[in-house]
Amino acid sequence: MTETGILTDEQIDDLLSQAEVRLRGKSHSANEDEISLEIVKPTTTSRKIVPKLHSNLVRTKYINDKQGVAETNAKAVLEHQQSLLADGFKSVEVSHKSKKVQSILACPAPMKVFKFIVTLTVPLGSSFIAALVVVCTLANEEQNDQTSAGPDWFDMPKTDLTPQLKRDLQLIEMRSVLDPHRHYKKNNRRGKVPTFSQTGTVIEGPTEFFSARINKKDRSKNFVEEAMATERETGRFKRKYSEIQDTKTSGKKAHYKKLMAKRRKRP
């Protein structure tokens, strides 16, 4: 270095080379301690494209817009063959057809349909005999020669109309007046006798000995005797008859006679 403080070219080159060495050393140490903040995207393999499912359903074909209301197209929803089956009657094949079934199948269409509805939809129980009465009434005259209703109706015998059975049937038709607290379905078969009928006895179970059992001395042979026994205990019909007579004879000749009898008793 000179006295005036002016550096020569050699000195300047030497200082620049030293500074360059120091900078390179600092940059190398900084790269080792520095954490990279750059996001490196992982390499992924491309997926296979799944094809879309085509259900062959067109919205405009099954749903119609009618004045802002969405409605289904019945013709598009229901197939033509199914609609034909729904509009008509399906033939029923019965193996080992009896005479009764053959006569029913030989009837005209409205009569046949009515008979099958009554026969197939009525459950077992109290309505079962009523259905049998309807079917036998609508059947042909060929059933008059039969002694029973056949195995389809549990071999129910033909009705043997005796005076006792006739009174029982009349009492069954008027059963709504026996008990005022019990109501029955209206009966439109007034005076008609069923073709096939059978009278049974209700047998109590072992658990009903003390709850629902009727004593032997209180048991009756038919419905008429049972109604008479109930009347002897309650006296309801006699009381009702006297009440009706009192209302009918009020203010008439009987009332006048009763009033005159009271006057004669006076001293």
C-alpha positions in Angstrom: 0.0 0.0 0.0 1.4 3.4 -0.9 1.4 6.5 1.2 -1.4 8.2 -0.8 -3.7 5.1 0.0 -4.2 4.1 -3.6 -4.3 0.3 -4.3 -2.7 -1.2 -7.2 -4.4 -3.6 -9.6 -2.8 -6.6 -8.1 -4.0 -5.7 -4.6 -7.6 -5.2 -5.8 -7.6 -8.6 -7.5 -6.2 -10.2 -4.3 -9.0 -8.6 -2.2 -11.7 -9.7 -4.6 -10.5 -13.3 -4.6 -10.5 -13.4 -0.8 -14.0 -12.0 -0.7 -15.2 -14.5 -3.2 -13.7 -17.4 -1.1 -15.5 -16.1 2.0 -18.8 -15.7 0.3 -18.6 -19.2 -1.1 -17.9 -20.6 2.3 -20.9 -18.8 3.9 -23.3 -19.9 1.1 -22.2 -23.6 1.5 -22.9 -23.6 5.3 -26.3 -21.8 4.8 -27.4 -24.5 2.3 -26.8 -27.3 4.7 -28.8 -25.7 7.6 -31.7 -24.2 5.6 -35.1 -26.0 5.4 -36.7 -25.9 2.1 -40.3 -24.5 2.1 -41.1 -25.4 -1.4 -44.1 -27.9 -1.9 -43.0 -30.9 -3.8 -45.9 -32.6 -5.5 -45.7 -36.4 -5.4 -45.9 -38.2 -8.6 -49.1 -40.3 -9.0 -50.2 -42.7 -11.5 -53.3 -41.8 -13.5 -56.5 -43.7 -12.7 -58.5 -45.6 -15.2 -61.7 -43.9 -16.1 -64.9 -45.8 -15.0 -67.5 -45.8 -17.7 -70.9 -44.3 -16.8 -73.9 -46.7 -16.3 -76.7 -46.3 -18.8 -80.0 -47.4 -17.3 -81.9 -46.6 -20.5 -84.4 -44.5 -18.5 -85.4 -41.2 -20.0 -87.0 -38.6 -17.7 -89.2 -37.2 -20.3 -90.6 -40.7 -21.1 -91.7 -41.6 -17.6 -92.5 -38.2 -16.0 -94.7 -35.6 -17.7 -95.1 -32.0 -16.7 -98.8 -31.1 -16.5 -99.4 -27.4 -15.6 -96.4 -27.4 -13.2 -97.3 -30.7 -11.6 -95.1 -33.8 -12.2 -97.1 -36.9 -13.2 -96.0 -40.4 -14.1 -96.8 -41.8 -17.4 -98.9 -45.0 -16.7 -98.4 -46.4 -20.1 -94.6 -46.2 -19.8 -94.4 -47.6 -16.3 -96.7 -50.6 -16.9 -95.9 -53.1 -19.6 -98.5 -53.8 -22.2 -98.8 -57.5 -21.3 -99.3 -56.7 -17.6 -102.0 -54.2 -18.4 -103.9 -56.8 -20.4 -103.7 -59.2 -17.4 -105.0 -56.5 -15.1 -107.9 -55.6 -17.3 -109.2 -59.2 -17.8 -110.0 -62.2 -15.6 -107.5 -64.9 -15.0 -108.7 -68.5 -15.6 -108.6 -70.7 -12.5 -107.9 -74.4 -13.0 -109.4 -76.7 -10.4 -108.3 -80.3 -10.3 -111.0 -82.9 -9.7 -113.9 -80.5 -10.2 -117.1 -81.4 -8.4 -120.6 -81.0 -9.7 -121.0 -77.8 -7.7 -117.8 -76.2 -9.1 -118.7 -77.3 -12.7 -122.1 -75.7 -12.3 -120.5 -72.5 -11.1 -118.1 -72.5 -14.0 -120.9 -73.0 -16.4 -122.8 -69.9 -15.2 -122.7 -66.6 -17.1 -119.8 -64.2 -16.3 -121.5 -61.9 -13.8 -123.0 -64.8 -11.8 -119.7 -66.7 -11.9 -117.6 -63.8 -10.6 -120.1 -63.2 -7.8 -120.0 -66.8 -6.7 -116.2 -67.0 -6.7 -115.9 -63.8 -4.7 -118.3 -65.2 -2.1 -116.6 -68.6 -2.0 -113.0 -67.5 -1.9 -113.0 -64.4 0.2 -115.2 -65.4 3.2 -113.1 -66.7 6.1 -114.0 -69.7 8.2 -116.2 -69.2 11.2 -119.7 -67.8 11.6 -119.7 -66.2 8.1 -118.7 -69.5 6.5 -122.3 -70.9 6.7 -123.7 -67.7 5.4 -121.5 -67.9 2.3 -122.6 -71.4 1.8 -126.2 -70.3 1.9 -125.5 -67.6 -0.8 -123.7 -70.1 -3.1 -126.3 -72.8 -2.7 -129.1 -70.3 -3.5 -127.4 -69.1 -6.7 -126.5 -72.6 -7.8 -128.2 -74.6 -10.6 -131.1 -77.0 -10.1 -128.7 -79.9 -10.3 -127.9 -79.5 -6.6 -131.4 -80.4 -5.6 -130.5 -84.1 -6.0 -127.4 -83.9 -3.8 -127.6 -85.2 -0.2 -124.6 -83.1 1.0 -122.7 -80.0 0.0 -119.6 -82.1 -0.9 -116.1 -82.4 0.5 -115.4 -78.8 -0.3 -118.0 -77.8 2.3 -117.1 -80.4 4.9 -120.0 -82.7 3.7 -122.6 -80.5 5.2 -126.0 -82.4 5.0 -129.0 -81.2 3.2 -131.5 -79.2 5.3 -134.3 -81.4 6.8 -136.8 -78.7 7.6 -138.7 -79.8 10.8 -141.0 -77.6 12.8 -138.4 -77.3 15.5 -135.7 -76.3 13.0 -138.1 -73.8 11.4 -138.7 -72.1 14.8 -135.0 -72.0 15.4 -134.3 -70.3 12.1 -137.1 -67.8 12.7 -135.6 -67.0 16.1 -132.1 -66.6 14.6 -133.5 -64.0 12.2 -135.1 -62.1 15.1 -132.1 -62.4 17.4 -131.5 -58.7 17.5 -134.4 -58.3 19.9 -133.2 -60.8 22.4 -130.4 -58.7 23.8 -130.6 -54.9 23.5 -126.9 -54.4 24.1 -125.8 -56.7 21.2 -126.1 -55.6 17.6 -126.0 -57.8 14.6 -125.6 -57.3 10.9 -128.8 -56.7 8.9 -130.3 -59.8 7.5 -131.8 -59.6 4.0 -132.8 -63.3 3.8 -136.1 -63.1 5.6 -138.0 -66.4 5.5 -135.5 -68.2 3.2 -134.4 -71.6 4.2 -130.7 -72.6 3.4 -130.2 -75.5 1.1 -127.6 -77.1 3.3 -127.4 -76.5 7.1 -126.2 -78.2 10.2 -126.7 -77.5 13.9 -123.8 -77.9 16.3 -123.1 -77.7 20.0 -120.4 -75.5 21.5 -118.1 -77.7 23.7 -116.2 -75.8 26.5 -112.6 -76.4 27.1 -110.9 -77.7 30.3 -110.1 -74.1 31.4 -113.7 -72.9 31.1 -115.2 -75.2 33.7 -115.8 -72.4 36.2 -115.8 -69.4 34.0 -118.0 -70.1 30.9 -119.6 -73.5 31.8 -123.4 -73.9 31.8 -124.9 -76.3 34.4 -126.5 -79.4 33.0 -129.9 -78.5 34.5 -129.8 -75.0 32.8 -128.9 -76.4 29.4 -131.5 -76.3 26.6 -132.0 -78.5 23.6 -132.6 -75.7 21.0 -132.6 -71.9 20.7 -136.3 -71.5 21.5 -136.0 -73.3 24.9 -132.9 -71.2 25.7 -134.7 -68.0 25.0 -137.7 -69.1 27.1 -135.3 -70.0 30.0 -133.7 -66.6 29.8 -137.1 -64.9 29.8 -138.1 -66.7 33.0 -135.0 -65.4 34.7 -135.1 -61.8 33.5 -138.8 -61.2 32.6 -137.7 -58.5 30.1 -140.2 -59.3 27.4 -143.2 -59.3 29.8 -142.0 -55.9 31.3 -141.5 -54.4 27.9 -145.0 -55.6 26.7 -146.7 -54.0 29.7 -144.8 -50.7 29.1 -146.0 -50.7 25.5 -149.6 -51.4 26.5 -149.5 -48.6 29.0 -148.4 -46.1 26.4 -150.9 -47.3 23.9 -153.9 -47.3 26.3 -153.1 -44.0 27.9 -156.2 -41.7 27.9 -158.4 -44.3 26.1 -161.2 -46.6 27.2 -159.0 -48.7 29.4 -157.8 -45.6 31.2 -161.5 -44.6 31.8 -162.4 -48.1 33.2 -159.4 -47.9 35.5 -160.5 -44.5 36.8 -164.1 -45.6 37.3 -162.9 -48.7 39.3 -161.0 -46.5 41.6 -164.1 -44.3 42.2 -166.2 -47.4 43.1 -163.6 -48.5 45.7 -164.1 -45.2 47.6 -166.3 -45.6 50.8 
